[in-house]
């Protein structure tokens, strides 16, 4: 989750600075989401990661289906970035 959190944060960071880099970083984040989803296929946590992927896509690509913000998503991931190994 820490790696996923890092890619999500990077994609939002680059979104305002460089569209190409932002898109590449978002694609890496989506790959990590998909790998995590595959790994959690029969886990009770699957629903949460599926919803989080949807919210990330909605927010990053400005689809406006959910009322969410980049800051809210980054705040969700913050504990994963700060947790010790």
FENFENBEL-V279477 format. One record per helix or strand. SS is the DSSP state (H for helix, E for strand). FROM is the first residue (numbers start at 0). TO is the last residue. If there is no record, write none. Layout:
# FENFENBEL-V279477
SS;FROM;TO
SS;FROM;TO
This chain:
# FENFENBEL-V279477
H;1;14
H;18;38
H;45;59
H;69;81
